[in-house]
Amino acid sequence: MGRTGTGLPRPHNLFVQQSTPVGNDADGFELPPATEWVFWCACREQPLGYSQEAKGANGESYSYSSIVFSDPGVPKIESGTRIEVREPDGSVRLAGEVKRFSEDLMHVRIWV
């Protein structure tokens, strides 16, 4: 189990799906973007065991069933971005879409 600068356990790994435009084919039609999973940071995923409803800063409602914790300073992940939380052996623990990202004094929280 990994520990971070805060001394808190971060046993999981967070990956973010990123897309890169690849251009057009020989006929000029746009090709689908290439996607890849990029390691983002060490984290700890906490499942709620149920889905919960909350409101964002813009007043929009969203439901989430897990919160992912990491250390302050992690680059922001925009709402709607696809993420995976993986175990140290590489198996996927959580796959979903970011609902909210919040950086606080002691940690970052990502609602999925």
C-alpha positions, 0 to 999 in steps of 0.5 A: 500500500502506497503512502503519499506526502501527507502520510495517508494510504493511497493504495489505488491508481487513477487513470484518465482517458485522453483523446487525441485527434488523428486527422482525416482519411484519404477521402478527407473524412475525419477519423475517430480520435485515438484514446489512451488511458494515462496514469494520473496519480495514486489515490484511494477509492471509497465506494458509498454502496449506494447512489447519492444525489448532490448539486454542483456549484452551477446548481446542476444535480448529479448522482454519484456512488464513489468518491476518489481521494488524492493529494492536493496539487493533482491536476484538475479533471474536468466533469464528464471525463472518463476515469478508471481506478485500478488495483496495484495488479492492474485490475479495474476497481472503478470505471466511470465519469467524473461528476465533480472535482474539488481540491481542499487543503488536505486532499482532492475529492473526485465524485464518480 
